[in-house]
Amino acid sequence: MEGPRPRFGRKVQNVKTKTDNDASVGIAESKCWCPRLSVVFNVLLSARITASFLSNISDCDETFNYWEPTHYLMYESGFQTWEYSPEYAIRSYAYLYLYTMPAKIIKDLFLANKITVFYYVRFILGILCAACETYFFNSLLNQFGKHVARMYFLFAIINTGMFISSTAFLPSSFAMYSCLLAFGGWFDRNNAVAIFGIAIGTLLGWPFFAILGLPIAFDIIFRQGNLWKFILWSGAIFLAIMIPMVSLDSHYYGKQVIAPLNIFLYNVFGQGGPDLYGVESWTFYFINGFLNFNVTFIMALLSLPICIFCDYITQKKIGPLNLPTWIVLSPIYIWGLVFFTRPHKEERFLFPIYPLVIFSAVFALSKIQELYHHLLSAKNKLQHYSDSSNWLAIFVFVVYTIFSFSRSSALYIGYHAPLDVYPELTNLVTPYDPETKPMFHSEKKINVCVGREWYRFPSSFFLPENWELHFVKSQFAGQLPQPYQQGADATKIIPRNMNDMNKEEFSRYINVEKCHLLIDLDLPTASEHEKNYSQIKNKWQIIYSKKFLDASRSHQLYRAFYVPFLSEKHCTFVDYNILRRINLTPKRKA
């Protein structure tokens, strides 16, 4: 009997007629429950939309390198980092335009204010993530069966890592969507989709994402023998993405720019490179991985030896259309080999492999269940292996769920205050209660200042019209962003006082005496450049406040995972305040 063909691949040879054992496996598989695709998409979408409301902006790079230039493209104002200077040009405006275009439509069609536009962009990110996850789920269903697919679905819904990354406005999150698309296409034997996913994630997302394409390229070229078709498809997709991308970036920078090449050259050969922004211990990703994935992170790291051992004991052989275990599980090891060994480490660098971490863990768990069924269960060929071992999967899932909800709750309770505080600025101009007199008039120019809290600024989408954010000197001694220059062609102008060495530029600071409002934490410590303004009662008045976790005075375990009653007892919270300058009259806009 002739087997099916991989997409644009050669005909699969030597497919034998089904045996009685194959038939019994098929019957057992057919009896295994699995949710419909429509249910999967709706549930995942609900989880991602929830994340768009509740997840924090955990990285200032998201604010200043993506939300701020997007705000400029929409409103012609916002902060510019050195990466967007035409002198360096290592960021792509084409990536921003993927979301700026629908955001402009929403703004014009619904006359939405800036905060609403901010959350609509997050909704778009959540919808895109849920759609890619559903496609990935369907590919798991086709390649590995119903049990692996349904476990991935259940584990992905409540995962803290996906909660954080699914609606983050970062290229690494876009690379994660591309990972779902690429590996979904690969598992479904659709090579064109697999190549497209790797290409778009590399070019529009993050150049280093390309290393995840190594197992896919190896399979297509050597196992399938499709070298020339791989080259043709790769070339066609490369040109289809690069031509409009380079054209758009060159338009905004005012010169020819290949942003993916620039960022690669900077990170690999640049003077200082990313290490200028801090280095971390070798344990960083292990701790971070456990926080976001708990028991499944350990299972994912051990997935390859677990699966090889289980297959050896059960003497399970792969079919002609199945992928070998070693190549299926290799991506997270390849990624880890590259990024775990780099001195500069950030949580977002692992975003692209988050879905593969979950998949590797549930795949290893399914192998353990197969082994249990093989050794201890009755030899009922019509019984699916999960039927006798579901208690094991349920036990792991319950432990995983408790840790996941605890971690996600800790992040929201401890660190969500900035996204609660900044929207209140709008209430100072347009009160919720129409009978309440506004504190500031909309035509007045207001200076909102931040010192040590500069990196938690959520973006200019939270500032009312005519209001400007300014920095006051703090203990931070690196380079801060500066506002884009006025005009539609500001992206083409090389700004002054910028460098690529993270050297402090004192032109960024404003005298605190000129601030009308100040956003600050009421911390018990103070220094020359980080005064506790909340306690200077004769100059500053607290007009709004939310609780924020003081990590330095909180127990490590109870601040990492929220435990009812115990976290409140062992963690310290301080006030995240909006402070109003006393006796400083705002100037009317000219």
C-alpha positions, 0 to 999 in steps of 0.5 A: 500500500502506498503511503501519503506524501509529505508536502512538496516531498518525495513519496514515502516508501516501504509502508507495510500493510497494517497488522492486527497490532496496528489496527488495535492501536488505531481502535484504542486511539479512536476511543481516546477523548480529545477536544474539538479544534473550535473548543481548543481555540476558544479556550486558548483565546479566553486565556490569552485575552485574560493575560492581555488584561492581567499580565505585567510589562516585565521588561522596559525593552518592551516599553521603549523599543516597541510601545514607544516607537509605535506611539510615535507612528500613531501620534507623532510623539514618543521616546526613541532609543539608540537602536532606532537611530539611523546611525545604528538601525538595529530595530525594524519598523516593519515589525511595528507595522504589523500591529500599527496598521490594525491599531490605526484602524481601531483608533479611527473606526472606534475613536478609541483613546490611547489606553483602549488602543494599547489593550486592543493591540494586546488583544491582537497579540492574544488572538494571534497567539491562540490561533498559532497554538490551535494550529500547533495542537492540531499538528500534535494530534496528527503526529503524536496522537490525541493524548499528547495533544490534549495534554499540551492543550491543558498544560498550555492554558494555565502555564505562567510562561505563556501567561507572560509571553503570549501578549508581550509586545516583543519580537521574542513573543513574535518568534514564539508564534512563529515557532508554533507555526513552524513546528506545527507545519513540520509535525503535520509534514507541511514543509512549506509552512515549516520553512515560512514559520522559521523565515518570518520568525527570523527576519521579522522577529529575531535573527537568532530564532533561525537556529530552531530551524536546524532540526527542520532543515536536517529532516527536509534535506537528509531524511526526506531528500528534498534539498532543491525544493528546500532551497527553492522554497527558502529563497522564495519565502526569503525574498517575499519577506525581505523585499517589503521589509527592507523597503519599509525600514529604508523608508523610515531610516532614510537609507538602505537598512537590513535590520536583522543583519544589523542586530546580528552584527551588533550582538556577535561582533559589536564592541561591548555587545549585549553584555553592556546591559548586565550579565547573569549567573549560569543558574539564571535560566534554571531558576526562571524556567522553574518559576514559569514551568515548575515540574514541567521544566524539569521534565522537559530538560530530562525529556530526551533520556526519559523518552529514549529509555522508555522506548528501549524498554517498550521496544517501540519503533517509529512508523515511516511517517513519524519523526524520530524522538531525538530530532523532535526533542532536539530544539530545546537542547539546541536553544539551551546550548546557545543561550544558557552559555551566554553571559547576558541573560534575559527572561524573554530570550527563552520566549521562542521555545516556551511551547516546545518546553511544554510539548517536551514535558508532556511528550516525556510524560506520555512515554512514562505512561506508555512504560507504565502500561507496558509493565504493569497494566493488563495486556488489553490491546484495545485499551489506550495506554493512558486509560491505565495511567491517567492517575499519573498524568492527573497527579502531575497536572494538579501539582503543575496547576497549583504552582502555575496559579500561585506564580501567576497570582504572585506576579499580578498581586506583587507587580501590577501596580504601574498598570493600575496607577498610570491610567489614573492620570487620565482621570486627573483631566477627565474624571470618571464622575462628571460632577467632579472638577478635574485637577488639570485642564486638558490644554495645559502642558503637564510634566510627569516625572519618574526617577528610580521608577523609569523602567516601569513606565508602561508607555506614552499610551497612558499619558493624556494629550499635552502631557510629557514624561521626563526623567529625574536623576536616579542611581541608574547610570546608563543611557536613557531614551529621549523623545523623537524630534518633531515632524513626520520625518523624525525617524530619519534624523540622527539624534544627538547625545546618543551612543551604543555603549550604554553611557549615561547622557545627562541631557536626559534629565530635568530638574525635579522642581519643574515636575508637576507630577511624580511617580515614585515608590514609597521606599524606606531607603533614600540616597542623594539621587533617590530621595523618598519624595512621598515623605517630603510632605511640604512639597509633594502630595499623594493623590493616588496610590497602589500597593507594590511588592518590596522584594528586598524585604520579602521572603524569596519563596512567598514573593515568588509563589503566592500562598494565601495568608502566608504571602501576606505575612512574609512579604512587605508591600509599599505604596506606588504613588502619584505625587502632585507638586504643591504650589507649582502652576502648570503652564498653558500650551502655546 
